[in-house]
Amino acid sequence: MRRLIFAGLSLVLLAAAWHFTANAKQVEGRAPQWLRGNTHTHTLWSDGNGAPEWVASWYVENGYDFLVLTDHNILSTGERWFPIKDEGRSRLTSERVQQIEDKFGEGWVEVRGEDDGQPKMRLKTLTELRERFENETFFFIQGEEITSDFQGAPIHVNGVNLTELIPKQTGASLREVLQNAIDAVIAQSESAGRPMFAHVNHPNFGWAMTPEDIAHIRGERFFEVYNGHSGVRNYGDAEHASMEQLWDMALTLRLTTLDLGLLYGVATDDSHEYFETGLGKTNPGRGWVMVWSESRDPDTVVTAMREGEFYASSGVSLTKVHATPKSLEVAIDAEEGVTYTTRFIGTRGLSGGAGPLGEILAETTANPAKYTFDGDELYVRATVTSSKKHPNPYAKDDPEMAWVQPVVPGKAAERTLGK
């Protein structure tokens, strides 16, 4: 981890950090459960190469509980016809149309000819997808990737559980454009009277954002600590922080001089490509969130995530996360023959400033893994790294991992996620 010192940082912390509940919640007699979902997915509605139903079926067949379709500056509503071409780099060929018809049955696919002889297929809407796929084990959450830029720098923010389209944002600076996108989601949530959230996507894509940019976001607290897109530079380089280093830098700033509270990390696959897999491709199944939710519906899942009741994963499964004012404990759903290393990471507060950022406070292969707070930590988070390699990695030799949300020692009531 990079050892940077922020001089003159205040040690005043927000008392509201992670909102723990003392006991597992019950709704109509149903106990909460872990739900697996992806909050960043693309289809033919924007720049993905899979038809909406083809994409949805992948997640259903691979054991996901919920999916957020987040195409660029568009919702999956209304009538849209996509051209069918067999030459060049077409994203919809006659062969793929036939695959869709073979999978979903005669009459499902709608194709029409055009005056210029160019056939087109109608894209299915979210309403149609819900009718086809939603049941007691799977549901959709409506979303959008609000896609903006500033002087060529990409600024992408996902709005989750939206009711209406949010247009591309503008502003006089990168931070202003970023904040305007977040504020638009907050405003829609307040207007609609339903929970929503925004998460900042792949800050290192195009080297667009700095740790300070992420630290300064107001009114929201989510960013992608892991994104499966082949070009997002999760690990940084000699001149740029990795996503985890960025997290620690931003957390330290937010909990001291900025007084903005915790920042939560999500993992997504940012899937675009569904027909070819491997390095250099942007495939589904690389990253996801596991949400401790009391029911299977969008509002409940979004509320749980807003309260920090989830972890991010690229393959490692956890059975329980238990936090108290004095400790953080993580229990792993271990696979036979696989070893796991849990690192508890944080920044300590010092008189007039802060200690090394993102220090490894403790490391263990024990399961459960437990860290007892010393009391001077500004925050503590945990990562679990598996000896098992990701089956379809973002980068060569990527291990399967899990990322546990940060807590502020001494500031939060006891909470247990899992059983």
Phi, psi and omega in degrees: 000144181289135182259091180245148181243128171265116182281146173069026180281132176290148179260015178284121183253152172287131178291328177274114182233271174257124185273094183278152169244143188290328185227161176300137183275154179233137174228118180050040176080000182261126179283152177295162183210163175281128177241131181264131181209158175242131184252017181208100187216142181236150181224189176296348176296337171225255187247016172280164179252012178248138173298151184308317182289327178295317179294310181302319182296327178300314182290322177298312184289343181253022167082019177281152177264330178210160184215138174246114174277119187234066178286157188291117173052037179202145170258157181278065182226159178080187184258124177219133181246131185251132183294141176258118182225141179254002180245164177067213182257045182298138177271348177224107180255167178296327177296318180290325175298318178295322177299320179295315180295320179297324184281321189253355173100157180298135180096346181287316184278134175246119179235139176227153175269157179245166179301328180275006179082006181268109178288153180221150177248137178283131178280136179288144179272168177299323178300316179293321178296320178297318180297326183278319193250332187289138177203199183288352182240354183212140177208161178257153167238128183288137181207179182202143169266105180287107193252109182231183177201165173218117181049042177089349179276124181289134178232101186244128181228128177269128171262126187244129182077033181289157172250338181220159178293139173249124184284167173308141183256156177230173179173172184274354179206166178301314181297325179292318177298315179300313181293324179297322178295316178296316180297327179294322177292317179299316180296319179294321178300315180293320181292319183278342181069035178221152182290136174219166168209161177243138170236139180283130185264144170025072183303332182274000176294117185069015185048043190286322191237148177259165173304324179294323177300314180293320181299328187276356180296137184242145178084353181214166187210037182234140171209164181273110174280339177216131178224131186278002178295142186291346185242020188264353172060053179306326188265005179064202175204196184298337183248353183230142179293148169287172179298321179290320176297318177302318180302313182293320177297312181295318178301315182297315177297315184294327183270359180235259187301324183275335178054048184249359176087186187289160175237127182262145180253129176249153173246138180220166174260343180049044190293138176231331190240129189235004185240340174230138183239163175124179179302139182088348176258156180247091191256160174288158173091011182270328180209151182201176173245150173243115187252131176274098190235145182275349176199166183262077174209155187303313184298320182291317179296316180296319177298317179298318179293322178299331179270006178078019185269062180197164168229163179257149185212149167239018177153331180280134177253138177250148175263331183203143168235120183236122179237141174228174175298346186245348186201165174228128183231138182232126176250131187256138173277085192285141172268144180298133178083001181250137177255154184226135176245121178257127177245128173264123191237141178189177175240132180270147175274135176238162179300116178080008181183213181218154178281194179304136183281136177063042179289140172282106184282328179199153179219135184207154172254007179291153177218111005291158175255131185227139176235126176265126185294142173279336178106347180255006180283136174290323177201163173221132173232174181222146170236144175240123181245128182267154172283351181274131179281147177297134182292336177218078194284155171295318178226158183304134176067018175301132173276160169286141185218169168219147180237121181264137184296148182289153174230157177256113181305134176079355187251349185238146176288164182294141177211143175236124172254122185100181185240000000 
